[in-house]
């Protein structure tokens, strides 16, 4: 679809002429660059103050069918441009160029006229030379620029410049003679006949200096035509010419002007390059840049070199535009991820063919093959980018599906179902269910495609895609496996902390019980000491009474012996009575001693029994604590061994299925899983070999101190 010509309410300066230096207007170049239609370029040149701007305005006004404003200024500087839709050729744009007048005596550098004329000549497809009516040789004087035109322009890059080469690259020539009036003695004459009269060699010596100019004009411009325009109005109305309506102009002028405009619209050709390629607005902008750059640097503009620059620029732009068309089509035709690689390749082939046709329709014939190869390379790179994006989209889709299916397991993880008794088996069952649902889930893209495709090599491609799908799954399971391992390690750590807390609490409870037993023993011992002291005091009293009794008995025995000596018979009787009394007292003392001894033995036996009971109780508490600790340690070791063995089995299975970098990651994970629990087992061994014996010794010392 061709780009329409952008509307222009007023002309724009295309080439600035500031201080005799030429420069381009970026705004005007932008408008030209936006026109992708072929262009008919009509440039109007001629002596200054001959009505060139009015002629350009009339051409534009008749194209648009509406009145235009006044001329930009009374005296045009540089080259001004106006872009319009062509009134007779659909799909073609008309570019009108109004140039600075030639022969201005106020110019500082006369060479500036030559470059303005040369630039208009190179850019146009039809050159309109506007001049006022005078004698033939006087009108030719302003065409003196053609004499050294071969010095300012080269058709080819080499030095050979045959005349037919200039004729091939120069535009058509239309001469407009303004204010044309026949003398009374002259017969009416057509424009073409009048032009032939001007170009006909004259035999007079004073006209021979124009022969070379006439010859160059005929050779350089084989297609030439002349139009004669009378005065548009008469008298003072010329001062208001810009604002006059069509019906206020002379009928003859309107008729002549209409013939001129019809010729321009119908006969002025589309501008072409040396290779016969049509020039678009964008190409015209590139030509203007090339020629102005050459003039500004003091070089001679070369039509063939400009063609080379334009071909390279346009073909490069055509390659980029074709690649952009391909990318846009792929973006519109693909919904990533595709179901298979073949689906992407089918869309790729369609848009590759479309991009190739687009390039051929916009590229120049020269060097097409070179740029076609460049286009194929860029399309291949773009295809690889879409393949990569397709795989990334498929991978993201696979991860999203896995994350969705993992949601129930995530809830179980948060509830701690997998760390409870039987959690390992429950985890394996849930994982198996997730994997089965993942394999059954559709629309996961090429990462799970198993079918071979012609675009990537049949079964080998299918195997590659399958491994890629497995890689996504393994990577997801590796991450989740690490998370589960961390969770199990945290759970074991919490269990160890809980066991240590229970051991500490049990130790404190044992210590409290031992302390209570020690207090009870102290109380019992205090009571037994009091009883013992009482018994010892009583024994002491009895011993003292016995000593006193023995003393009395001895005294009585002595008194009796004395009385026996005095009364032998009575003394014997008394002696017997005393001895009997003594025996009775001795019997009582023996009974009392036996009671005291029995009481002492009973107290000692009671103390010994209490000590044995306390020691048995402490020993039982010690054995119960040690047995409970052994049970906890064994349970922790069993749970840890079960978790680690299951984890190692899963990792070994993944290691056997993995390959390359994906296989190296699980191996590293296995090493981490094997090394991470080592400090846990070290902690258990430390508790078993160091802490438990210390607790046992502590309990024994407490018991011994209590005993």
RAUR-V224424 format. One record per run of one state. SS is the DSSP state (H for helix, E for strand, L for the rest). FROM is the first residue (numbers start at 1). TO is the last residue. If there is no record, write none. Layout:
ss->SS from->FROM to->TO
ss->SS from->FROM to->TO
//
This chain:
ss->L from->1 to->11
ss->E from->12 to->18
ss->L from->19 to->20
ss->E from->21 to->24
ss->L from->25 to->25
ss->H from->26 to->33
ss->L from->34 to->37
ss->E from->38 to->47
ss->L from->48 to->51
ss->H from->52 to->64
ss->L from->65 to->78
ss->E from->79 to->85
ss->L from->86 to->91
ss->E from->92 to->99
ss->L from->100 to->101
ss->E from->102 to->102
ss->L from->103 to->110
ss->H from->111 to->123
ss->L from->124 to->125
ss->E from->126 to->132
ss->L from->133 to->135
ss->H from->136 to->146
ss->L from->147 to->148
ss->H from->149 to->152
ss->E from->153 to->154
ss->L from->155 to->162
ss->H from->163 to->169
ss->L from->170 to->171
ss->E from->172 to->178
ss->L from->179 to->190
ss->H from->191 to->199
ss->L from->200 to->204
ss->H from->205 to->220
ss->L from->221 to->223
ss->E from->224 to->229
ss->L from->230 to->234
ss->H from->235 to->243
ss->L from->244 to->245
ss->H from->246 to->248
ss->L from->249 to->250
ss->H from->251 to->267
ss->L from->268 to->271
ss->E from->272 to->272
ss->L from->273 to->277
ss->E from->278 to->278
ss->L from->279 to->279
ss->E from->280 to->280
ss->H from->281 to->296
ss->L from->297 to->300
ss->E from->301 to->302
ss->H from->303 to->333
ss->L from->334 to->340
ss->H from->341 to->362
ss->L from->363 to->367
ss->H from->368 to->405
ss->L from->406 to->406
ss->H from->407 to->415
ss->L from->416 to->416
ss->H from->417 to->419
ss->L from->420 to->422
ss->H from->423 to->440
ss->L from->441 to->445
ss->H from->446 to->448
ss->L from->449 to->452
ss->E from->453 to->453
ss->L from->454 to->457
ss->E from->458 to->458
ss->H from->459 to->566
ss->L from->567 to->567
ss->H from->568 to->657
ss->L from->658 to->659
ss->H from->660 to->676
ss->L from->677 to->677
ss->H from->678 to->706
ss->L from->707 to->707
//
